[in-house]
Amino acid sequence: QVQLVESGGGLVQPGGSLRLSCASSGSIASITVMGWYRQAPGKERDLVALITSVGITQYVEPVKGRFTISRDNAKKTVYLQMNSLKPADTAVYYCRFMGAGIDTWGKGTLVTVSS
C-alpha cells in the first residue's frame, strides 16, 4: 500500500523560495499521475500542478512561471519547487498519487508566506 509523506513546508518571506517533497513508502510502478494540491484557510482544496509518468506537466494559472513540479522515480518522490512566493500562496500543500486502483493523499505540509 502506498503511503505518502510530505516535507519542506515552513515560513518564508514574500519573494522567497521553498521546495516541497513527497515520498512514497511503497512501489510507484502503477502510479501514472503525481500531483500537488493546496488548501488555503476557509477555502476548497485546489489543484496546483500535475506530472505524468512520462513527464508531462500541468500547472494552474496562478503558479505558472513560479512553480516547478518534478519527479524522481528512483527515490519514489515528487517535488514542488516554489519561487517568488506570495502571501496568496499560503496554504497546506498536499501531494496525491494516482494510478490503477490507487488514489492516495499525503497528510499535508503547511506553507506560510509572510513578512
WOZI-V326913 format. One record per run of one state. SS is the DSSP state (H for helix, E for strand, C for the rest). FROM is the first residue (numbers start at 1). TO is the last residue. If there is no record, write none. Layout:
SS;FROM;TO + SS;FROM;TO
This chain:
C;1;3 + E;4;7 + C;8;9 + E;10;12 + C;13;17 + E;18;24 + C;25;30 + E;31;39 + C;40;44 + E;45;52 + C;53;56 + E;57;59 + C;60;60 + H;61;63 + C;64;66 + E;67;72 + C;73;76 + E;77;82 + C;83;86 + H;87;89 + C;90;90 + E;91;99 + C;100;101 + E;102;105 + C;106;108 + E;109;113 + C;114;115
